[in-house]
Amino acid sequence: MTKTKKLFTLLVILVMVAVSTVSLNAAENQAPTAGDKRVNINTANAGQLEKLPQVGPKMALRILEFRKSNGNFKRPQDLMKVKGIGEKIFAKLQPLITI
C-alpha cells in the first residue's frame, strides 16, 4: 500500500469518527423546542410523570424520591438508576423525556 493510499484511508477513518461523534453529541444535547411536548424529568410532578408509558403512580413516586435524594438528573440515561427502570423501559421513555 502506498503512502498516499494509507494517508487517504487514515483521513477517511478520522472523518468518519468525527462525524459520528458530532452526531451523537448533537442527539444527546438536543434542546427542546417551543412546541416540544417532552417531559422534563427534573421538574415534572407525579402527574406529569404518570403520563409517560410504563410509569404508574409507584414509579412516579420512585422517580421523585430518587430526584429528592440525589439531586437533578445530569442526563436522561440517569433515569435508569431508578429502581424498576431498565434499558427496555428507558428505550420507550427516551424520546419522550428531557432534562
C-alpha positions in Angstrom: 0.0 0.0 0.0 1.4 3.4 -1.0 1.8 6.2 1.5 -0.9 8.1 -0.4 -3.4 5.3 0.0 -2.5 4.9 3.7 -2.9 8.6 4.3 -6.2 8.7 2.4 -7.5 5.7 4.4 -6.5 7.2 7.7 -8.2 10.5 6.7 -11.4 8.7 5.8 -11.4 6.9 9.1 -10.8 10.2 11.1 -13.6 11.9 9.2 -16.0 9.1 9.9 -15.1 9.1 13.6 -15.5 12.9 13.8 -18.9 12.9 12.1 -20.3 10.1 14.3 -19.1 11.8 17.4 -20.7 15.1 16.4 -23.9 13.3 15.6 -24.1 11.5 18.9 -23.3 14.7 20.9 -26.0 16.6 19.0 -28.6 14.0 19.6 -27.8 13.8 23.3 -27.7 17.6 23.9 -30.7 18.5 21.7 -32.5 21.3 23.4 -36.3 21.1 23.5 -38.1 23.4 21.1 -41.1 25.7 22.0 -43.5 23.1 20.7 -41.7 20.2 22.4 -44.1 18.0 24.5 -41.3 16.1 26.2 -41.5 15.7 30.0 -38.6 17.3 31.9 -37.7 14.6 34.4 -36.0 17.2 36.7 -39.1 19.4 37.1 -42.1 17.1 36.4 -44.5 16.3 39.2 -46.0 12.9 39.8 -49.0 13.6 37.5 -46.8 14.6 34.6 -44.5 11.6 35.0 -47.5 9.2 35.1 -48.4 10.3 31.6 -45.3 8.6 30.4 -45.6 4.9 29.2 -44.7 2.3 31.8 -44.8 5.0 34.6 -47.6 4.5 37.1 -48.1 6.1 40.5 -45.5 4.0 42.2 -42.8 4.5 39.6 -43.5 8.3 39.5 -43.0 8.3 43.3 -39.7 6.4 43.0 -38.5 9.0 40.4 -39.5 11.9 42.6 -37.8 10.2 45.7 -34.7 9.5 43.7 -34.5 13.1 42.5 -35.0 14.4 46.0 -32.3 12.1 47.4 -29.8 12.5 44.6 -30.5 15.9 43.0 -31.4 16.5 39.4 -30.7 14.0 36.7 -27.5 15.0 34.8 -28.5 13.2 31.7 -31.6 11.3 30.6 -29.8 7.9 30.9 -29.5 8.5 34.7 -33.2 7.6 34.8 -32.1 4.0 34.7 -30.6 4.5 38.2 -34.2 4.5 39.5 -35.3 1.0 40.6 -37.6 -0.6 38.0 -36.3 1.4 35.0 -34.0 -0.7 32.9 -32.8 -0.5 29.3 -36.1 -1.6 27.8 -38.3 0.8 29.7 -35.8 3.6 29.2 -35.8 3.0 25.4 -39.6 3.7 25.4 -39.2 6.8 27.6 -36.1 8.3 26.0 -37.8 10.1 23.1 -40.5 11.5 25.5 -38.2 13.0 28.2 -35.7 15.8 28.6 -33.6 17.3 31.4 
